[in-house]
Amino acid sequence: MVNQLGGDCYQVHAETILNNCIGMLCHGTVWHPDTGWHGHCWIELNKDMVLDVSNGHNFIVRRENYYTIGKIKDIQKYTPKQVRELVIKFENYGPWETR
């Protein structure tokens, strides 16, 4: 699902992964009370922390809280190697149809 809100989450998080080789890139569907369901991208730094620096934010939060607040579903996770391969293959930062 594409982020119809015009945010930069896919690009900024893919570039962060590619430049730093950290964490897992995650794509999913999230809920926001003002905008409803939409596609989103974030980084999981380890098994319990999330980094979200999209749209000028700088959130580092526990994964459990992030997933609960965003009602996150339809999650796809990518390693830095997979991100590099998919950016080259699709010539964009995502989301990618990889299922």
MMTF fields as JSON, N, C-alpha, C and O atoms, coordinates in Angstrom:
{
  "mmtfVersion": "1.0.0",
  "mmtfProducer": "UNKNOWN",
  "numBonds": 395,
  "numAtoms": 396,
  "numGroups": 99,
  "numChains": 1,
  "numModels": 1,
  "chainsPerModel": [1],
  "groupsPerChain": [99],
  "chainIdList": ["A"],
  "bondAtomList": [4, 2, 8, 6, 12, 10, 16, 14, 20, 18, 24, 22, 28, 26, 32, 30, 36, 34, 40, 38, 44, 42, 48, 46, 52, 50, 56, 54, 60, 58, 64, 62, 68, 66, 72, 70, 76, 74, 80, 78, 84, 82, 88, 86, 92, 90, 96, 94, 100, 98, 104, 102, 108, 106, 112, 110, 116, 114, 120, 118, 124, 122, 128, 126, 132, 130, 136, 134, 140, 138, 144, 142, 148, 146, 152, 150, 156, 154, 160, 158, 164, 162, 168, 166, 172, 170, 176, 174, 180, 178, 184, 182, 188, 186, 192, 190, 196, 194, 200, 198, 204, 202, 208, 206, 212, 210, 216, 214, 220, 218, 224, 222, 228, 226, 232, 230, 236, 234, 240, 238, 244, 242, 248, 246, 252, 250, 256, 254, 260, 258, 264, 262, 268, 266, 272, 270, 276, 274, 280, 278, 284, 282, 288, 286, 292, 290, 296, 294, 300, 298, 304, 302, 308, 306, 312, 310, 316, 314, 320, 318, 324, 322, 328, 326, 332, 330, 336, 334, 340, 338, 344, 342, 348, 346, 352, 350, 356, 354, 360, 358, 364, 362, 368, 366, 372, 370, 376, 374, 380, 378, 384, 382, 388, 386, 392, 390],
  "bondOrderList": [1, 1, 1, 1, 1, 1, 1, 1, 1, 1, 1, 1, 1, 1, 1, 1, 1, 1, 1, 1, 1, 1, 1, 1, 1, 1, 1, 1, 1, 1, 1, 1, 1, 1, 1, 1, 1, 1, 1, 1, 1, 1, 1, 1, 1, 1, 1, 1, 1, 1, 1, 1, 1, 1, 1, 1, 1, 1, 1, 1, 1, 1, 1, 1, 1, 1, 1, 1, 1, 1, 1, 1, 1, 1, 1, 1, 1, 1, 1, 1, 1, 1, 1, 1, 1, 1, 1, 1, 1, 1, 1, 1, 1, 1, 1, 1, 1, 1],
  "groupList": [{"groupName": "MET", "atomNameList": ["N", "CA", "C", "O"], "elementList": ["N", "C", "C", "O"], "formalChargeList": [0, 0, 0, 0], "bondAtomList": [1, 0, 2, 1, 3, 2], "bondOrderList": [1, 1, 2], "singleLetterCode": "M", "chemCompType": "L-PEPTIDE LINKING"}, {"groupName": "VAL", "atomNameList": ["N", "CA", "C", "O"], "elementList": ["N", "C", "C", "O"], "formalChargeList": [0, 0, 0, 0], "bondAtomList": [1, 0, 2, 1, 3, 2], "bondOrderList": [1, 1, 2], "singleLetterCode": "V", "chemCompType": "L-PEPTIDE LINKING"}, {"groupName": "ASN", "atomNameList": ["N", "CA", "C", "O"], "elementList": ["N", "C", "C", "O"], "formalChargeList": [0, 0, 0, 0], "bondAtomList": [1, 0, 2, 1, 3, 2], "bondOrderList": [1, 1, 2], "singleLetterCode": "N", "chemCompType": "L-PEPTIDE LINKING"}, {"groupName": "GLN", "atomNameList": ["N", "CA", "C", "O"], "elementList": ["N", "C", "C", "O"], "formalChargeList": [0, 0, 0, 0], "bondAtomList": [1, 0, 2, 1, 3, 2], "bondOrderList": [1, 1, 2], "singleLetterCode": "Q", "chemCompType": "L-PEPTIDE LINKING"}, {"groupName": "LEU", "atomNameList": ["N", "CA", "C", "O"], "elementList": ["N", "C", "C", "O"], "formalChargeList": [0, 0, 0, 0], "bondAtomList": [1, 0, 2, 1, 3, 2], "bondOrderList": [1, 1, 2], "singleLetterCode": "L", "chemCompType": "L-PEPTIDE LINKING"}, {"groupName": "GLY", "atomNameList": ["N", "CA", "C", "O"], "elementList": ["N", "C", "C", "O"], "formalChargeList": [0, 0, 0, 0], "bondAtomList": [1, 0, 2, 1, 3, 2], "bondOrderList": [1, 1, 2], "singleLetterCode": "G", "chemCompType": "PEPTIDE LINKING"}, {"groupName": "ASP", "atomNameList": ["N", "CA", "C", "O"], "elementList": ["N", "C", "C", "O"], "formalChargeList": [0, 0, 0, 0], "bondAtomList": [1, 0, 2, 1, 3, 2], "bondOrderList": [1, 1, 2], "singleLetterCode": "D", "chemCompType": "L-PEPTIDE LINKING"}, {"groupName": "CYS", "atomNameList": ["N", "CA", "C", "O"], "elementList": ["N", "C", "C", "O"], "formalChargeList": [0, 0, 0, 0], "bondAtomList": [1, 0, 2, 1, 3, 2], "bondOrderList": [1, 1, 2], "singleLetterCode": "C", "chemCompType": "L-PEPTIDE LINKING"}, {"groupName": "TYR", "atomNameList": ["N", "CA", "C", "O"], "elementList": ["N", "C", "C", "O"], "formalChargeList": [0, 0, 0, 0], "bondAtomList": [1, 0, 2, 1, 3, 2], "bondOrderList": [1, 1, 2], "singleLetterCode": "Y", "chemCompType": "L-PEPTIDE LINKING"}, {"groupName": "HIS", "atomNameList": ["N", "CA", "C", "O"], "elementList": ["N", "C", "C", "O"], "formalChargeList": [0, 0, 0, 0], "bondAtomList": [1, 0, 2, 1, 3, 2], "bondOrderList": [1, 1, 2], "singleLetterCode": "H", "chemCompType": "L-PEPTIDE LINKING"}, {"groupName": "ALA", "atomNameList": ["N", "CA", "C", "O"], "elementList": ["N", "C", "C", "O"], "formalChargeList": [0, 0, 0, 0], "bondAtomList": [1, 0, 2, 1, 3, 2], "bondOrderList": [1, 1, 2], "singleLetterCode": "A", "chemCompType": "L-PEPTIDE LINKING"}, {"groupName": "GLU", "atomNameList": ["N", "CA", "C", "O"], "elementList": ["N", "C", "C", "O"], "formalChargeList": [0, 0, 0, 0], "bondAtomList": [1, 0, 2, 1, 3, 2], "bondOrderList": [1, 1, 2], "singleLetterCode": "E", "chemCompType": "L-PEPTIDE LINKING"}, {"groupName": "THR", "atomNameList": ["N", "CA", "C", "O"], "elementList": ["N", "C", "C", "O"], "formalChargeList": [0, 0, 0, 0], "bondAtomList": [1, 0, 2, 1, 3, 2], "bondOrderList": [1, 1, 2], "singleLetterCode": "T", "chemCompType": "L-PEPTIDE LINKING"}, {"groupName": "ILE", "atomNameList": ["N", "CA", "C", "O"], "elementList": ["N", "C", "C", "O"], "formalChargeList": [0, 0, 0, 0], "bondAtomList": [1, 0, 2, 1, 3, 2], "bondOrderList": [1, 1, 2], "singleLetterCode": "I", "chemCompType": "L-PEPTIDE LINKING"}, {"groupName": "TRP", "atomNameList": ["N", "CA", "C", "O"], "elementList": ["N", "C", "C", "O"], "formalChargeList": [0, 0, 0, 0], "bondAtomList": [1, 0, 2, 1, 3, 2], "bondOrderList": [1, 1, 2], "singleLetterCode": "W", "chemCompType": "L-PEPTIDE LINKING"}, {"groupName": "PRO", "atomNameList": ["N", "CA", "C", "O"], "elementList": ["N", "C", "C", "O"], "formalChargeList": [0, 0, 0, 0], "bondAtomList": [1, 0, 2, 1, 3, 2], "bondOrderList": [1, 1, 2], "singleLetterCode": "P", "chemCompType": "L-PEPTIDE LINKING"}, {"groupName": "LYS", "atomNameList": ["N", "CA", "C", "O"], "elementList": ["N", "C", "C", "O"], "formalChargeList": [0, 0, 0, 0], "bondAtomList": [1, 0, 2, 1, 3, 2], "bondOrderList": [1, 1, 2], "singleLetterCode": "K", "chemCompType": "L-PEPTIDE LINKING"}, {"groupName": "SER", "atomNameList": ["N", "CA", "C", "O"], "elementList": ["N", "C", "C", "O"], "formalChargeList": [0, 0, 0, 0], "bondAtomList": [1, 0, 2, 1, 3, 2], "bondOrderList": [1, 1, 2], "singleLetterCode": "S", "chemCompType": "L-PEPTIDE LINKING"}, {"groupName": "PHE", "atomNameList": ["N", "CA", "C", "O"], "elementList": ["N", "C", "C", "O"], "formalChargeList": [0, 0, 0, 0], "bondAtomList": [1, 0, 2, 1, 3, 2], "bondOrderList": [1, 1, 2], "singleLetterCode": "F", "chemCompType": "L-PEPTIDE LINKING"}, {"groupName": "ARG", "atomNameList": ["N", "CA", "C", "O"], "elementList": ["N", "C", "C", "O"], "formalChargeList": [0, 0, 0, 0], "bondAtomList": [1, 0, 2, 1, 3, 2], "bondOrderList": [1, 1, 2], "singleLetterCode": "R", "chemCompType": "L-PEPTIDE LINKING"}],
  "groupTypeList": [0, 1, 2, 3, 4, 5, 5, 6, 7, 8, 3, 1, 9, 10, 11, 12, 13, 4, 2, 2, 7, 13, 5, 0, 4, 7, 9, 5, 12, 1, 14, 9, 15, 6, 12, 5, 14, 9, 5, 9, 7, 14, 13, 11, 4, 2, 16, 6, 0, 1, 4, 6, 1, 17, 2, 5, 9, 2, 18, 13, 1, 19, 19, 11, 2, 8, 8, 12, 13, 5, 16, 13, 16, 6, 13, 3, 16, 8, 12, 15, 16, 3, 1, 19, 11, 4, 1, 13, 16, 18, 11, 2, 8, 5, 15, 14, 11, 12, 19],
  "groupIdList": [1, 2, 3, 4, 5, 6, 7, 8, 9, 10, 11, 12, 13, 14, 15, 16, 17, 18, 19, 20, 21, 22, 23, 24, 25, 26, 27, 28, 29, 30, 31, 32, 33, 34, 35, 36, 37, 38, 39, 40, 41, 42, 43, 44, 45, 46, 47, 48, 49, 50, 51, 52, 53, 54, 55, 56, 57, 58, 59, 60, 61, 62, 63, 64, 65, 66, 67, 68, 69, 70, 71, 72, 73, 74, 75, 76, 77, 78, 79, 80, 81, 82, 83, 84, 85, 86, 87, 88, 89, 90, 91, 92, 93, 94, 95, 96, 97, 98, 99],
  "secStructList": [7, 7, 7, 6, 6, 7, 7, 7, 2, 2, 2, 2, 2, 2, 2, 2, 2, 2, 2, 2, 7, 7, 1, 3, 3, 3, 3, 3, 3, 3, 3, 3, 6, 6, 6, 3, 3, 3, 3, 3, 3, 3, 3, 3, 7, 1, 1, 1, 3, 3, 3, 3, 7, 4, 4, 4, 7, 7, 3, 3, 3, 3, 2, 2, 2, 2, 2, 2, 2, 2, 6, 7, 3, 3, 3, 3, 3, 3, 7, 2, 2, 2, 2, 2, 2, 2, 2, 2, 2, 2, 1, 1, 1, 1, 7, 7, 7, 7, 7],
  "xCoordList": [0.846, 0.0, 0.892, 1.799, 0.663, 1.431, 0.937, -0.256, 1.847, 1.472, 0.838, 1.542, -0.478, -1.2, -1.064, -1.491, -0.489, -0.399, 0.793, 0.965, 1.615, 2.733, 3.914, 4.775, 3.981, 5.097, 6.37, 6.367, 7.455, 8.76, 9.24, 10.425, 8.353, 8.774, 9.53, 10.527, 9.094, 9.761, 11.184, 12.125, 11.335, 12.652, 13.601, 14.72, 13.172, 14.08, 14.521, 15.675, 13.637, 14.019, 14.863, 15.785, 14.561, 15.407, 16.814, 17.797, 16.918, 18.233, 18.988, 20.203, 18.28, 18.912, 19.473, 20.595, 18.702, 19.159, 20.377, 21.371, 20.304, 21.394, 22.666, 23.767, 22.534, 23.702, 24.342, 25.528, 23.573, 24.076, 24.085, 24.653, 23.45, 23.36, 22.911, 23.53, 21.83, 21.293, 19.876, 19.146, 19.492, 18.114, 17.456, 18.102, 16.152, 15.292, 14.341, 13.757, 14.195, 13.222, 11.866, 11.738, 10.858, 9.516, 8.521, 8.516, 7.687, 6.561, 5.304, 5.273, 4.29, 3.046, 1.915, 2.091, 0.766, -0.414, -0.683, -0.727, -0.865, -1.071, -2.364, -2.9, -2.846, -4.055, -3.688, -2.939, -4.231, -4.103, -5.505, -6.223, -5.906, -7.285, -7.648, -8.816, -6.666, -6.959, -6.995, -7.656, -6.288, -6.133, -6.611, -6.684, -6.934, -7.376, -6.213, -5.075, -6.498, -5.486, -4.622, -5.128, -3.311, -2.41, -1.1, -0.764, -0.371, 0.921, 1.947, 1.904, 2.876, 3.908, 5.17, 5.129, 6.279, 7.58, 8.312, 8.208, 9.056, 9.819, 10.983, 11.105, 11.837, 12.993, 12.893, 12.633, 13.104, 13.233, 14.721, 15.445, 15.167, 16.584, 17.026, 18.174, 16.153, 16.404, 15.042, 14.049, 14.982, 13.706, 12.656, 11.478, 13.062, 12.056, 12.059, 11.358, 12.823, 12.836, 12.549, 12.931, 11.869, 11.529, 12.105, 12.053, 12.65, 13.124, 12.224, 12.05, 11.655, 10.836, 11.289, 11.022, 11.973, 12.477, 11.799, 12.33, 10.653, 9.952, 9.314, 8.964, 9.176, 8.485, 9.04, 8.296, 10.351, 11.0, 10.899, 11.392, 10.272, 10.177, 11.492, 12.353, 11.626, 12.783, 12.31, 12.639, 11.526, 10.968, 11.838, 12.182, 12.18, 12.728, 11.831, 11.786, 11.116, 10.074, 10.056, 10.527, 9.523, 9.371, 8.434, 7.386, 8.842, 8.07, 6.632, 5.696, 6.461, 5.115, 4.208, 3.057, 4.703, 3.906, 3.62, 2.498, 4.627, 4.482, 3.416, 2.546, 3.493, 2.541, 1.131, 0.159, 1.004, -0.309, -0.952, -2.11, -0.205, -0.742, -1.134, -2.183, -0.301, -0.575, -1.478, -1.806, -1.892, -2.727, -2.113, -2.82, -0.812, -0.059, -0.411, -0.546, -0.557, -0.859, -0.166, 0.421, -0.23, 0.335, 1.818, 2.236, 2.599, 4.007, 4.911, 4.807, 5.793, 6.874, 8.178, 8.299, 9.165, 10.451, 11.57, 11.553, 12.55, 13.644, 14.986, 15.117, 15.965, 17.337, 17.964, 17.441, 19.079, 19.754, 20.111, 20.0, 20.536, 20.863, 19.625, 19.696, 18.505, 17.265, 16.822, 16.35, 16.969, 16.605, 17.412, 16.856, 18.71, 19.581, 19.113, 18.993, 18.851, 18.415, 17.07, 16.882, 16.132, 14.796, 14.786, 14.038, 15.608, 15.715, 16.236, 15.742, 17.224, 17.767, 16.72, 16.516, 16.066, 15.094, 13.901, 13.52, 13.312, 12.091, 12.35, 11.438, 13.596, 13.984, 13.147, 12.828, 12.792, 12.12, 12.37, 12.952, 11.925, 12.164, 11.037, 11.097, 10.032, 8.941, 7.649, 7.636, 6.575, 6.522, 6.691, 6.429, 7.131, 7.373, 6.413, 6.103, 5.95, 5.1, 6.008, 6.447, 6.288, 7.214, 6.558, 7.239, 5.277, 4.589, 4.267, 3.689],
  "yCoordList": [-1.171, 0.0, 1.235, 1.333, 2.161, 3.391, 4.386, 4.44, 5.161, 6.212, 7.35, 8.151, 7.42, 8.423, 9.813, 10.793, 9.917, 11.189, 12.017, 13.147, 11.484, 12.243, 12.331, 13.192, 11.477, 11.496, 10.931, 10.419, 11.037, 10.586, 9.304, 8.979, 8.572, 7.432, 6.358, 5.837, 6.018, 4.96, 5.375, 4.598, 6.583, 7.037, 7.228, 6.715, 7.952, 8.27, 7.02, 6.934, 6.062, 4.854, 3.908, 3.277, 3.801, 2.979, 3.565, 2.827, 4.886, 5.518, 5.341, 5.141, 5.412, 5.203, 3.797, 3.605, 2.814, 1.42, 1.261, 0.649, 1.805, 1.652, 2.373, 1.864, 3.523, 4.296, 3.787, 4.02, 3.097, 2.7, 1.197, 0.734, 0.428, -1.038, -1.417, -2.25, -0.794, -1.096, -1.62, -1.244, -2.472, -2.882, -3.544, -3.98, -3.592, -4.162, -3.069, -2.347, -2.957, -2.031, -2.715, -3.873, -1.998, -2.574, -1.748, -0.519, -2.427, -1.82, -2.417, -3.602, -1.61, -2.121, -1.139, -0.083, -1.497, -0.656, -0.187, -0.99, 1.13, 1.713, 2.516, 2.914, 2.743, 3.528, 4.85, 4.886, 5.928, 7.241, 7.842, 7.824, 8.373, 8.867, 9.979, 10.124, 10.765, 11.855, 11.41, 12.04, 10.327, 9.938, 8.528, 8.15, 7.755, 6.378, 5.447, 5.722, 4.349, 3.349, 3.846, 4.416, 3.624, 3.99, 3.214, 2.703, 3.137, 2.477, 3.305, 4.535, 2.613, 3.313, 2.46, 1.259, 3.092, 2.439, 2.922, 4.093, 2.026, 2.353, 1.377, 0.46, 1.57, 0.691, 0.054, 0.731, -1.261, -1.943, -2.104, -2.744, -1.51, -1.521, -2.823, -3.237, -3.449, -4.747, -5.377, -4.961, -6.351, -7.048, -6.213, -6.572, -5.092, -4.355, -2.837, -2.14, -2.301, -0.851, -0.496, -1.225, 0.635, 1.142, 2.547, 3.359, 2.812, 4.143, 4.647, 3.975, 5.834, 6.455, 7.901, 8.73, 8.194, 9.547, 10.182, 11.123, 9.673, 10.211, 11.559, 11.848, 12.365, 13.655, 14.546, 15.286, 14.465, 15.311, 14.834, 15.502, 13.694, 13.152, 12.489, 12.232, 12.225, 11.492, 10.632, 10.895, 9.591, 8.714, 7.474, 6.797, 7.196, 5.893, 5.412, 6.01, 4.324, 3.882, 2.358, 1.688, 1.831, 0.377, -0.124, 0.464, -1.226, -1.795, -2.093, -1.8, -2.665, -3.016, -1.78, -1.855, -0.666, 0.564, 1.101, 1.515, 1.095, 1.589, 0.784, 1.352, -0.54, -1.402, -1.241, -1.277, -1.066, -0.916, 0.405, 0.434, 1.496, 2.816, 2.896, 3.449, 2.349, 2.406, 1.311, 1.298, 0.379, -0.76, -1.429, -1.783, -1.59, -2.015, -3.437, -4.341, -3.606, -4.916, -5.034, -4.067, -6.199, -6.464, -6.103, -5.383, -6.593, -6.201, -7.051, -8.278, -6.373, -6.998, -6.447, -5.238, -7.318, -6.884, -7.241, -8.3, -6.33, -6.495, -6.216, -5.262, -7.037, -6.81, -5.704, -5.379, -5.115, -4.117, -4.661, -3.938, -5.917, -6.529, -6.595, -6.273, -7.01, -7.08, -5.692, -5.531, -4.692, -3.324, -2.878, -2.337, -3.102, -2.721, -3.398, -2.748, -4.698, -5.449, -4.952, -4.842, -4.651, -4.227, -2.8, -2.502, -1.919, -0.567, -0.631, 0.08, -1.477, -1.634, -2.258, -1.781, -3.31, -4.015, -3.137, -3.084, -2.452, -1.683, -0.202, 0.523, 0.235, 1.624, 2.612, 3.701, 2.223, 3.12, 2.611, 1.545, 3.386, 3.062, 2.245, 1.916, 1.924, 1.114, 1.915, 3.117, 1.238, -0.17, -1.089, -0.709, -2.287, -3.275, -4.445, -4.853, -4.977, -6.171, -7.391, -7.87, -7.891, -9.014, -10.261, -11.26, -10.229, -11.4, -12.406, -13.454],
  "zCoordList": [0.0, 0.0, 0.0, 0.827, -0.889, -0.998, 0.045, 0.344, 0.59, 1.52, 0.731, 0.116, 0.748, -0.019, 0.591, -0.02, 1.759, 2.456, 1.997, 2.454, 1.109, 0.586, 1.527, 1.346, 2.514, 3.45, 2.833, 1.713, 3.588, 3.092, 3.757, 3.674, 4.412, 5.233, 4.453, 4.952, 3.267, 2.518, 2.136, 2.299, 1.634, 1.207, 2.384, 2.363, 3.403, 4.508, 5.259, 5.68, 5.434, 6.167, 5.32, 5.836, 4.032, 3.153, 3.088, 3.163, 2.948, 2.899, 4.218, 4.215, 5.331, 6.642, 6.742, 7.21, 6.305, 6.312, 5.399, 5.792, 4.197, 3.226, 3.677, 3.467, 4.28, 4.7, 5.987, 6.222, 6.821, 8.134, 8.386, 9.375, 7.485, 7.655, 9.065, 9.728, 9.505, 10.825, 10.701, 9.783, 11.608, 11.781, 10.582, 9.629, 10.683, 9.647, 9.174, 9.982, 7.867, 7.297, 7.327, 6.931, 7.795, 7.896, 7.097, 7.172, 6.34, 5.64, 6.263, 6.595, 6.418, 6.966, 6.755, 6.148, 7.257, 7.216, 8.635, 9.567, 8.795, 10.118, 10.152, 9.117, 11.362, 11.571, 12.239, 13.216, 11.692, 12.33, 12.39, 11.39, 13.546, 13.677, 12.695, 12.333, 12.262, 11.329, 9.873, 9.048, 9.551, 8.141, 7.825, 6.656, 8.838, 8.627, 8.326, 8.706, 7.646, 7.301, 6.147, 5.18, 6.257, 5.165, 5.293, 6.362, 4.182, 4.176, 4.917, 4.899, 5.573, 6.339, 6.369, 6.105, 6.691, 6.753, 7.998, 8.364, 8.655, 9.844, 9.953, 9.141, 10.956, 11.167, 12.542, 13.537, 12.587, 13.871, 14.152, 13.389, 15.263, 15.606, 16.247, 16.089, 16.945, 17.559, 17.812, 17.214, 18.668, 18.857, 19.576, 19.569, 20.205, 20.959, 20.771, 21.504, 19.815, 19.606, 18.15, 17.234, 17.95, 16.623, 16.474, 17.397, 15.298, 14.921, 13.795, 12.779, 13.987, 12.948, 12.813, 13.683, 11.717, 11.466, 10.244, 9.655, 9.878, 8.708, 9.031, 10.176, 7.993, 8.082, 9.196, 9.839, 9.416, 10.403, 11.84, 12.749, 12.058, 13.415, 13.81, 12.969, 15.074, 15.584, 16.743, 17.9, 16.419, 17.436, 17.614, 16.645, 18.838, 19.204, 20.326, 21.402, 20.066, 20.99, 21.049, 20.13, 22.108, 22.217, 21.122, 20.855, 20.499, 19.394, 19.802, 19.057, 20.966, 21.44, 21.467, 21.037, 21.959, 22.012, 20.613, 20.32, 19.755, 18.381, 17.637, 16.977, 17.75, 17.057, 17.626, 16.871, 18.923, 19.539, 19.14, 18.725, 19.265, 18.935, 17.463, 17.131, 16.58, 15.144, 14.622, 13.435, 15.493, 15.076, 13.837, 12.894, 13.858, 12.679, 12.253, 13.077, 10.931, 10.349, 8.999, 8.513, 8.403, 7.066, 6.989, 6.083, 7.921, 8.05, 7.165, 7.132, 6.456, 5.685, 6.244, 6.442, 6.506, 7.051, 6.08, 5.453, 5.965, 5.019, 5.688, 6.455, 5.399, 5.847, 5.005, 3.939, 5.459, 4.621, 3.23, 2.239, 3.15, 1.854, 0.956, -0.229, 1.519, 0.743, 0.289, -0.837, 1.151, 0.784, -0.427, -1.382, -0.389, -1.512, -2.798, -3.837, -2.731, -3.911, -4.431, -5.642, -3.535, -3.952, -4.499, -5.431, -3.929, -4.476, -5.909, -6.784, -6.147, -7.504, -8.43, -9.547, -7.974, -8.811, -9.192, -10.362, -8.216, -8.46, -8.771, -9.169, -8.585, -8.832, -8.029, -8.507, -6.801, -5.867, -4.442, -4.242, -3.475, -2.064, -1.432, -0.248, -2.203, -1.701, -1.652, -1.918, -1.311, -0.913, -2.123, -3.264, -1.838, -2.88, -2.717, -1.598, -3.828, -3.805, -3.767, -4.812, -2.584, -2.446, -1.887, -1.657, -1.666, -1.096, -2.169, -1.88]
}
